[in-house]
Amino acid sequence: MASTLAMIAALAAAVVMIRSEQARCARRVQCLRSRQIKLEREGWSHQAEMARLRTPAMIRERVERMRLCVAPPRRGADVRVADARATRQ
């Protein structure tokens, strides 16, 4: 009888420990999911900002603000655009 009671108590303690660990893991998953959502929103925001900055009007504004001497290409000129990946090396 005493051994049966000890076994039940041990099982109950094990169940409590497993459930508390399960709750801790669930909280951790929830925190990580919240962080993922926040980072996704930030990524979308940065993408929208990059798209806005790449518009011709914004490029012209930055060129004027930086006082760069940039002229549009002449008609009939052979215009070549450098590959950005090749220039970074």
KAWO-V925589 format. One record per residue. N is the residue number from 1. PSI is psi in degrees with one decimal (999 if undefined). OMEGA is omega in whole degrees, 0 to 359 (* if undefined). D_CENTER is the distance of its C-alpha to the mean C-alpha in Angstrom with 2 decimals. Layout:
n=(N,N)
psi=(PSI,PSI)
omega=(OMEGA,OMEGA)
d_center=(D_CENTER,D_CENTER)
//
This chain:
n=(1,2,3,4,5,6,7,8,9,10,11,12,13,14,15,16,17,18,19,20,21,22,23,24,25,26,27,28,29,30,31,32,33,34,35,36,37,38,39,40,41,42,43,44,45,46,47,48,49,50,51,52,53,54,55,56,57,58,59,60,61,62,63,64,65,66,67,68,69,70,71,72,73,74,75,76,77,78,79,80,81,82,83,84,85,86,87,88,89)
psi=(-43.9,-37.5,-33.2,-41.7,-41.0,-39.0,-40.6,-42.2,-40.9,-41.9,-42.0,-43.0,-39.6,-41.6,-42.9,-44.3,-41.8,-42.4,-37.2,-37.6,-38.9,-42.5,-41.4,-43.6,-39.0,-40.8,-41.3,-43.1,-41.8,-43.2,-43.3,-38.1,-39.8,-42.0,-39.4,-45.3,-43.4,-44.6,-35.3,-43.2,-42.7,-41.1,-44.0,-40.5,-43.1,-37.6,-41.6,-41.7,-41.4,-42.0,-40.7,-41.8,-20.4,-1.4,148.5,-39.1,-42.6,-36.6,-45.4,-43.3,-43.6,-36.6,-44.4,-41.7,-38.2,-4.0,45.7,145.1,88.3,125.4,148.0,154.3,147.9,154.6,135.6,-3.4,145.8,101.7,127.3,134.1,125.5,143.2,120.1,-33.5,-34.3,-31.0,-16.0,-16.2,999)
omega=(181,180,177,178,179,179,178,179,179,178,179,178,178,178,179,180,180,180,178,176,178,179,178,179,179,176,179,178,179,178,180,178,177,178,178,179,179,181,176,178,178,178,178,179,179,178,178,179,178,178,179,182,180,179,180,181,180,178,177,181,180,177,179,181,180,180,177,178,181,179,177,180,178,177,178,180,178,184,177,180,180,176,184,180,181,182,181,186,*)
d_center=(58.55,56.96,54.94,53.67,52.65,50.88,49.03,47.93,46.80,44.80,43.16,42.37,40.81,38.73,37.55,36.59,34.64,32.81,31.96,30.72,28.48,27.26,26.53,24.68,22.50,21.90,20.84,18.39,16.90,16.76,15.02,12.32,11.98,11.90,9.09,7.07,8.40,7.78,4.03,4.78,7.56,6.45,5.05,8.41,10.17,9.60,10.76,13.63,14.55,14.74,16.89,19.01,19.59,20.67,23.42,26.93,27.83,25.02,25.84,29.50,28.82,27.00,29.84,32.38,30.73,30.61,34.12,33.49,36.43,35.02,37.39,36.74,38.14,41.82,42.95,43.64,41.85,40.09,36.46,34.14,30.43,29.14,26.41,23.52,22.83,26.51,26.69,23.97,26.03)
//
